[in-house]
Protein backbone atom coordinates (compact mmCIF):
# COMPACT_ATOMS: atom_id res chain seq x y z
CA UNK A 1 0.00 0.00 0.00
CA UNK A 2 1.08 3.60 -0.49
CA UNK A 3 3.03 5.53 2.14
CA UNK A 4 1.16 8.27 3.99
CA UNK A 5 2.65 10.96 6.21
CA UNK A 6 0.68 12.65 8.96
CA UNK A 7 1.84 15.84 10.68
CA UNK A 8 0.47 17.21 13.93
CA UNK A 9 1.26 20.92 14.21
CA UNK A 10 0.98 21.67 17.91
CA UNK A 11 1.75 24.66 20.05
CA UNK A 12 4.94 23.14 21.49
CA UNK A 13 5.90 20.34 19.09
CA UNK A 14 5.53 19.27 15.47
CA UNK A 15 5.24 15.52 15.04
CA UNK A 16 5.38 13.41 11.88
CA UNK A 17 4.26 9.82 11.46
CA UNK A 18 4.52 7.53 8.45
CA UNK A 19 1.91 4.85 7.86
CA UNK A 20 2.44 1.97 5.47
CA UNK A 21 -1.13 0.76 5.24
CA UNK A 22 -2.15 0.98 8.90
CA UNK A 23 1.34 0.13 10.17
CA UNK A 24 3.49 2.85 11.70
CA UNK A 25 6.96 2.81 10.16
CA UNK A 26 8.39 6.14 11.36
CA UNK A 27 7.74 8.79 14.00
CA UNK A 28 9.69 11.95 14.77
CA UNK A 29 9.08 15.26 16.50
CA UNK A 30 10.74 18.65 16.77
CA UNK A 31 9.93 21.75 18.86
CA UNK A 32 7.52 24.21 17.26
CA UNK A 33 9.25 27.52 16.44
CA UNK A 34 7.38 29.90 18.72
CA UNK A 35 5.58 32.72 16.90
CA UNK A 36 7.67 32.24 13.74
CA UNK A 37 5.59 31.34 10.69
CA UNK A 38 8.44 30.98 8.13
CA UNK A 39 10.39 28.79 10.57
CA UNK A 40 7.28 26.66 11.17
CA UNK A 41 6.90 26.07 7.43
CA UNK A 42 10.58 25.16 7.15
CA UNK A 43 10.35 22.74 10.09
CA UNK A 44 7.38 20.91 8.58
CA UNK A 45 9.03 20.67 5.17
CA UNK A 46 12.28 19.41 6.71
CA UNK A 47 10.44 16.67 8.62
CA UNK A 48 8.84 15.41 5.39
CA UNK A 49 12.07 15.53 3.39
CA UNK A 50 14.05 13.76 6.12
CA UNK A 51 11.37 11.10 6.61
CA UNK A 52 11.24 10.33 2.89
CA UNK A 53 15.02 10.15 2.76
CA UNK A 54 15.06 7.72 5.69
CA UNK A 55 12.36 5.47 4.21
CA UNK A 56 13.50 5.79 0.62
CA UNK A 57 9.95 6.48 -0.52
CA UNK A 58 7.73 9.50 -1.16
CA UNK A 59 4.21 9.69 0.19
CA UNK A 60 1.08 11.76 0.62
CA UNK A 61 1.02 14.44 3.32
CA UNK A 62 -1.80 15.37 5.69
CA UNK A 63 -1.53 18.08 8.35
CA UNK A 64 -3.58 18.56 11.50
CA UNK A 65 -3.69 22.11 12.86
CA UNK A 66 -5.09 23.99 15.88
CA UNK A 67 -7.59 25.96 13.80
CA UNK A 68 -9.30 25.66 10.43
CA UNK A 69 -9.20 27.01 6.89
CA UNK A 70 -11.80 29.63 6.10
CA UNK A 71 -14.08 28.50 3.25
CA UNK A 72 -14.14 32.16 2.16
CA UNK A 73 -10.44 32.62 1.38
CA UNK A 74 -8.59 29.48 2.50
CA UNK A 75 -6.49 31.20 5.13
CA UNK A 76 -6.27 29.98 8.72
CA UNK A 77 -8.71 31.19 11.37
CA UNK A 78 -9.51 30.35 15.01
CA UNK A 79 -5.99 29.09 15.75
CA UNK A 80 -4.50 29.38 19.23
CA UNK A 81 -1.10 29.42 17.48
CA UNK A 82 -1.62 33.02 16.45
CA UNK A 83 1.23 33.13 13.92
CA UNK A 84 -0.91 30.88 11.70
CA UNK A 85 -3.90 33.21 11.62
CA UNK A 86 -4.70 34.71 8.21
CA UNK A 87 -1.91 32.67 6.57
CA UNK A 88 -2.29 30.46 3.50
CA UNK A 89 -0.75 27.50 5.30
CA UNK A 90 -1.90 24.88 2.82
CA UNK A 91 -0.77 26.84 -0.21
CA UNK A 92 2.58 27.75 1.34
CA UNK A 93 3.31 24.13 2.29
CA UNK A 94 2.26 22.86 -1.14
CA UNK A 95 4.70 25.24 -2.76
CA UNK A 96 7.52 24.17 -0.43
CA UNK A 97 6.88 20.45 -0.83
CA UNK A 98 5.89 20.69 -4.50
CA UNK A 99 2.83 18.45 -4.11
CA UNK A 100 -0.80 18.69 -3.01
CA UNK A 101 -1.52 18.09 0.66
CA UNK A 102 -4.58 17.87 2.86
CA UNK A 103 -5.15 19.93 5.97
CA UNK A 104 -7.74 19.60 8.73
CA UNK A 105 -8.50 20.71 12.27
CA UNK A 106 -6.78 18.58 14.90
CA UNK A 107 -10.13 17.45 16.36
CA UNK A 108 -11.19 16.26 12.90
CA UNK A 109 -7.93 14.33 12.66
CA UNK A 110 -8.59 12.77 16.06
CA UNK A 111 -12.05 11.61 14.99
CA UNK A 112 -10.79 10.26 11.66
CA UNK A 113 -8.03 8.29 13.35
CA UNK A 114 -10.37 6.69 15.87
CA UNK A 115 -12.94 5.92 13.17
CA UNK A 116 -10.33 4.43 10.83
CA UNK A 117 -8.44 2.01 13.08
CA UNK A 118 -9.18 3.13 16.61
CA UNK A 119 -12.00 2.74 19.11
CA UNK A 120 -14.65 3.50 16.46
CA UNK A 121 -13.27 1.19 13.76
CA UNK A 122 -16.08 -0.56 11.90
CA UNK A 123 -18.77 1.90 13.00
CA UNK A 124 -20.64 3.79 10.28
CA UNK A 125 -20.84 7.00 12.33
CA UNK A 126 -18.39 8.31 14.94
CA UNK A 127 -18.43 11.48 17.01
CA UNK A 128 -14.88 12.04 18.27
CA UNK A 129 -14.85 14.55 21.14
CA UNK A 130 -11.76 16.11 22.69
CA UNK A 131 -11.93 17.14 26.35
CA UNK A 132 -8.70 18.94 27.11
CA UNK A 133 -7.45 22.51 27.20
CA UNK A 134 -10.41 23.18 24.91
CA UNK A 135 -13.46 21.22 23.76
CA UNK A 136 -13.74 20.21 20.12
CA UNK A 137 -14.89 17.33 17.97
CA UNK A 138 -14.96 15.77 14.55
CA UNK A 139 -17.66 13.73 12.83
CA UNK A 140 -16.94 10.74 10.60
CA UNK A 141 -19.64 9.02 8.52
CA UNK A 142 -18.86 5.96 6.41
CA UNK A 143 -15.15 6.57 6.84
CA UNK A 144 -15.23 10.18 5.67
CA UNK A 145 -14.99 13.40 7.65
CA UNK A 146 -18.24 15.32 7.66
CA UNK A 147 -17.66 18.78 6.26
CA UNK A 148 -19.97 21.66 5.53
CA UNK A 149 -20.20 25.07 3.85
CA UNK A 150 -18.91 26.84 6.96
CA UNK A 151 -16.17 24.28 7.76
CA UNK A 152 -17.30 24.05 11.39
CA UNK A 153 -18.75 20.52 11.69
CA UNK A 154 -18.13 19.26 15.21
CA UNK A 155 -17.73 22.64 16.92
CA UNK A 156 -19.93 21.60 19.83
CA UNK A 157 -17.73 23.37 22.41
CA UNK A 158 -19.02 26.78 21.37
CA UNK A 159 -22.69 26.06 21.85
CA UNK A 160 -24.45 26.99 25.11
CA UNK A 161 -24.59 24.30 27.78
CA UNK A 162 -27.98 22.52 27.38
CA UNK A 163 -30.34 22.69 30.34
CA UNK A 164 -28.41 25.54 31.96
CA UNK A 165 -29.64 26.38 35.48
CA UNK A 166 -28.45 28.20 38.58
CA UNK A 167 -27.02 24.90 39.86
CA UNK A 168 -24.40 25.10 37.11
CA UNK A 169 -22.82 28.16 38.70
CA UNK A 170 -22.11 31.72 37.69
CA UNK A 171 -22.06 32.97 34.12
CA UNK A 172 -18.59 32.91 32.56
CA UNK A 173 -17.40 34.60 29.40
CA UNK A 174 -15.72 32.31 26.85
CA UNK A 175 -12.65 33.49 24.93
CA UNK A 176 -14.81 33.47 21.81
CA UNK A 177 -16.86 36.35 23.25
CA UNK A 178 -19.98 34.35 24.12
CA UNK A 179 -21.22 33.43 27.60
CA UNK A 180 -21.43 29.91 29.04
CA UNK A 181 -20.11 27.96 26.08
CA UNK A 182 -19.83 24.23 26.72
CA UNK A 183 -16.05 24.71 26.70
CA UNK A 184 -16.24 26.91 29.80
CA UNK A 185 -17.75 23.97 31.71
CA UNK A 186 -16.11 20.88 30.21
CA UNK A 187 -12.55 21.85 29.29
CA UNK A 188 -9.90 21.13 31.91
CA UNK A 189 -9.30 24.81 32.72
CA UNK A 190 -13.03 25.53 32.62
CA UNK A 191 -13.94 22.74 35.02
CA UNK A 192 -11.17 23.71 37.44
CA UNK A 193 -12.03 27.43 37.33
CA UNK A 194 -15.68 26.72 38.08
CA UNK A 195 -14.99 24.13 40.78
CA UNK A 196 -11.70 24.85 42.56
CA UNK A 197 -9.38 27.51 41.09
CA UNK A 198 -6.60 26.37 43.45
CA UNK A 199 -6.29 23.00 41.67
CA UNK A 200 -6.07 21.87 38.07
CA UNK A 201 -8.42 19.28 36.59
CA UNK A 202 -6.08 16.36 37.24
CA UNK A 203 -5.69 17.20 40.92
CA UNK A 204 -9.44 17.73 41.23
CA UNK A 205 -10.17 14.29 39.78
CA UNK A 206 -7.58 12.59 42.00
CA UNK A 207 -9.18 14.23 45.03
CA UNK A 208 -12.60 12.96 43.93
CA UNK A 209 -11.24 9.42 43.53
CA UNK A 210 -9.70 9.62 47.01
CA UNK A 211 -13.11 10.42 48.49
CA UNK A 212 -12.92 14.17 49.12
CA UNK A 213 -16.59 15.28 49.30
CA UNK A 214 -16.22 18.67 47.59
CA UNK A 215 -14.22 17.15 44.73
CA UNK A 216 -16.69 14.28 44.40
CA UNK A 217 -19.52 16.80 44.11
CA UNK A 218 -17.55 18.71 41.46
CA UNK A 219 -16.95 15.51 39.47
CA UNK A 220 -20.62 14.51 39.71
CA UNK A 221 -21.59 17.95 38.40
CA UNK A 222 -19.06 17.60 35.55
CA UNK A 223 -20.53 14.22 34.56
CA UNK A 224 -24.06 15.60 34.54
CA UNK A 225 -23.03 18.59 32.40
CA UNK A 226 -21.11 16.35 29.99
CA UNK A 227 -24.10 14.04 29.71
CA UNK A 228 -26.38 16.94 28.78
CA UNK A 229 -23.90 18.23 26.21
CA UNK A 230 -23.30 14.83 24.60
CA UNK A 231 -27.01 13.94 24.65
CA UNK A 232 -27.75 17.00 22.51
CA UNK A 233 -25.24 15.68 19.97
CA UNK A 234 -26.66 12.16 20.08
CA UNK A 235 -30.19 13.50 19.63
CA UNK A 236 -29.09 15.22 16.40
CA UNK A 237 -26.49 12.85 14.90
CA UNK A 238 -27.39 9.51 16.52
CA UNK A 239 -23.82 8.22 16.13
CA UNK A 240 -22.96 4.57 16.66
CA UNK A 241 -19.92 5.50 18.74
CA UNK A 242 -18.80 8.49 20.79
CA UNK A 243 -15.04 8.41 21.34
CA UNK A 244 -13.51 10.64 24.01
CA UNK A 245 -9.98 12.01 23.76
CA UNK A 246 -7.90 14.70 25.45
CA UNK A 247 -6.58 14.78 29.00
CA UNK A 248 -9.98 14.57 30.72
CA UNK A 249 -10.92 11.46 28.75
CA UNK A 250 -8.43 9.61 30.99
CA UNK A 251 -10.78 10.04 33.95
CA UNK A 252 -11.80 6.37 33.93
CA UNK A 253 -14.86 6.93 36.12
CA UNK A 254 -16.49 8.79 33.20
CA UNK A 255 -17.20 5.52 31.40
CA UNK A 256 -19.02 4.18 34.46
CA UNK A 257 -20.93 7.32 35.39
CA UNK A 258 -21.92 8.75 32.00
CA UNK A 259 -24.09 6.04 30.34
CA UNK A 260 -26.98 6.15 32.86
CA UNK A 261 -26.87 9.96 32.84
CA UNK A 262 -26.90 10.03 29.04
CA UNK A 263 -29.93 7.76 28.99
CA UNK A 264 -31.91 10.37 30.96
CA UNK A 265 -31.36 13.02 28.28
CA UNK A 266 -31.35 11.09 25.00
CA UNK A 267 -34.75 11.13 23.28
CA UNK A 268 -35.07 7.38 22.97
CA UNK A 269 -36.25 4.38 24.94
CA UNK A 270 -32.82 2.80 24.54
CA UNK A 271 -29.26 4.13 24.44
CA UNK A 272 -27.37 2.02 21.89
CA UNK A 273 -24.58 4.56 21.26
CA UNK A 274 -21.28 3.25 22.62
CA UNK A 275 -19.10 5.57 24.71
CA UNK A 276 -15.42 4.66 24.46
CA UNK A 277 -11.98 6.07 25.31
CA UNK A 278 -9.65 6.72 22.39
CA UNK A 279 -7.55 3.70 21.40
CA UNK A 280 -4.60 5.72 20.12
CA UNK A 281 -4.58 8.35 22.87
CA UNK A 282 -2.30 11.29 22.15
CA UNK A 283 -1.29 9.72 18.83
CA UNK A 284 -4.75 10.03 17.31
CA UNK A 285 -4.18 13.54 15.94
CA UNK A 286 -1.05 12.70 13.98
CA UNK A 287 -2.44 9.34 12.81
CA UNK A 288 -5.64 11.04 11.66
CA UNK A 289 -3.62 13.54 9.62
CA UNK A 290 -2.14 10.60 7.72
CA UNK A 291 -5.63 9.12 7.26
CA UNK A 292 -6.73 12.32 5.47
CA UNK A 293 -5.47 10.46 2.39
CA UNK A 294 -7.15 7.10 1.77
CA UNK A 295 -5.05 4.02 1.22
CA UNK A 296 -4.10 3.49 -2.41
CA UNK A 297 -2.45 0.47 -4.01
CA UNK A 298 1.18 0.97 -5.00
N, C-alpha and C positions, 0 to 999 in steps of 0.2 A: 504494500500500500504506500501511498505518497507520504512524504515527510511534511509535518505541519509544526510551525513554531507559534507558540503563544507567549505574549509579553504582558506582564502586569506592571503598569506604571503607577507606582504608589508614591506617597508623600515622602517616604524615607528610603525606599529601595526600588530598583527596577529589576524584575526577575524574568528570565526567559526559560521556557521549557520546550523540548522537542518531543513530539509524539510520532512514533512509527506505528500506524494503526492506532490502537489504544495504549500502546506500550511506551512508557517514558524512557527515552534514550539519552537525554541530556538535561541538565538543570544548572543554571548559573544566576548569580545576582550581583549587582553593583549598587553603591549608594546613589540616590537621586541627587543630581546637582540642584542645590536649593535656590529657587527663584531665577534660574538661568535657562531660558527656553532653548537657545542654540546648543548649549551643552547637553541638555536633555535629549534633543534630537540626535546629537552625535553619539551619546551613550547608547541609545536604542539601536542605532545603525551598527555600531561597533559590536554589540552583543550578537546581532544577526550574522554579521560577516564572520566573526570568530566561531560561532556555533557551526555555520556551514563549512568552514575550513576544517574544524575538528571532525565533523561527521563525513566530510567528503561528498556532501549532497546539498542541493538547494531545496527550498521548500516554501510553502505558503506562509504568510505572516498575518496573525491576528493580534490586536492590541486592546487590552482592557484599560479603561481610564476612569478617574474619579470625576465624572462629568458626562456630558453628552454633546453630540453635534447638533447644532441648530438645523432644522429642516429648511429654514429660510435662506441661510447663506453657507452652511457647512462648517462654520467655525465653532470652537468649543465654548460652551456655556455651563454655568452651575458647577464649576470645578472648585474644590477646596484647595487645589494647587493653582494659585491665582496666576502664575506665569503662563498657564495654558489658555486662559480666558481670551476669547476673541482671536485665537490663532487657528490657522488652517493646518491642524496637526496631521490629518490624514494626507492632505496634498503634499505637505512638506516632507513627510516620511516616504511617500511614494516616489518623490523626486530623488531623495537620497538613496533609496534602495533600488530604484529603477524597476519597480514592479507594482502591481496593484496590491493593496492590503485591505483588511477589514478591521473596523474599529467599533467598539461598543462600550457602554457603561459597565463598570466592574460588577454591579449587581446582576446585570444581564448575563455576564460571563459566568458568574457563580451559578445562576439558574441553569444555564446551558450545560455546564459541566455536570451538575448533579442529575440532570435529565438524561444526559448522554451515557454516562457510565458510572454514575454515583447512586445516591439513595433513591432517586426517582427513575432509575433505568427501567425501561419497559412500560412506564406509564404514559398514557396518551397526553395527559395534561399535568404540568408541574408548576406550582407557585413557589419560587425560591426566595425566601425572605432573609435579609441580613439584619441582625440585631447587634449593633456594635456601637462605634462612635456616632454613627447615624443610623437611620432606618431606611432601607431601600429594598427593592425586589425586582425580579425578572419573571417573565411568564413564558413558558415553552409549551407549544401545542404540536403534537405529532413530530417532535424532534426539531422544530423550528422556533426561534425566538418570535414572540408576538410583537410586532411593531405598530405604528400608527402614524397619522399625519402630523402629530405634534411631537413624536419621538419621546413620549413620556410613559409608555406602558410600564406598569409596576410601581409607579411613584406613590405608593400608599402612605408613606411616612409624612406626606404633606397634605393629608386630609385631616379634618377634625376628628378627635377621638369620639367614636360612636357612644351614645348613651351617657354623655357627659353629665355629671351631677356635682353637687357640692362636696360629696364624699371623695371626689377625685383630687381635691385640693385647689389651691389658688390658680388663677389664670397666669400663664407664662407666655411670653413673646418668643416665637421661634426666630431663628436667624433669617428665615425667609421673609419675615415681616408680618406673618400671620400669627394669631393667638391659638394656643392649645393644639398645635399639630400633634399627630400621633408620635412623631419623633421626640417631642418634649416630654413624653411619658415613658416611651419604651426603649430609647437609646440608653446606653450605659450612663453617660453624663446626665441625661434627663432624669432617669430613675433615681440616681444618687442625689441630684439637686433637689428633687421633690421629696425625698425620703429622709436623707441624712447627709447634709453637705460636708460633714467631717470625714466621710468614708466614700471610697469609690465603689462601683457596682460589685466588684469581686469581693471586697471585704464585707459588704452588706449581705451578699449571698452566703458567705462562709459563716457569718454571725447567725443568719437564719437557720442554717443547717445545724449549728451548735445549740440551737434552742433558745436564742435570745428573743424574748417576746416582741419587742418593737421591730426587730428585723424580720421576724416571722410574719408580722402584720404587714410590713412593707412588701414582702415577697408575695403574700396572698393577694394584695392589692394589684401588684404587677401582673400576676397571672390572670386576674379577672379583666384587667384592661387589655392585655394581649388577646385574651379570648374574644372580647368584643370586637377588637380591631380585625382579627383574622376571620371571625364569623362574617363580617361584612364583605370580605373578599370571597369567602366560600359561597355566600349567598348570590354573588354576581357571577363568579367564574365556575364554581363547582368543580375544582380541580381534583384529580385522583390523589395527588400527593402534595402536601405542603412540606418543604424542606427548610429547616432553620440553619442559618450560618451566622458567623460573627461571634464575638467573644461571649455574649450572653446566651448563645445557643448551647454553650457548654454547661449551663446550669441543668444538671441531669433531672432534677425534680420537675422541670417543665413538662417532660414527657409523661409524667404520672399525673400531674395536676391539671393540665390543659384539656385533655379530651372530654371529661365530664362538664367542664365549664363551657367548652365550645358547643356541646350538644344543647345547652340551654338557649343559645343565641342563634343557632343555625335553623333556618326555616325548613325543617324536614323532620319526619318521624324517625329518621335514622341518620347517624353520622358515619358515612363510609369513607370519607377522606382520611388518608393516613398522614399522621404527623411524625416526621422523622428528622433526626440530626443529620447534618451533611456527612457524607462518606469521606470526602476528600479534605475536609477541614479547610485550613488556610490555603491549601493548594487549589481550591476550586476556581478561584479567579483566573489564575494563569492557565490552568487546564482548559477552562471555558473559552479563553481567548484563542487557543489553538483549535477548539471545536467550531469556531466561527466559520471555518472552511470544512466542508464535508469531506469524508474520506473519498479518495479517487484511486482507481487502479493505476499502478505504475505503467 
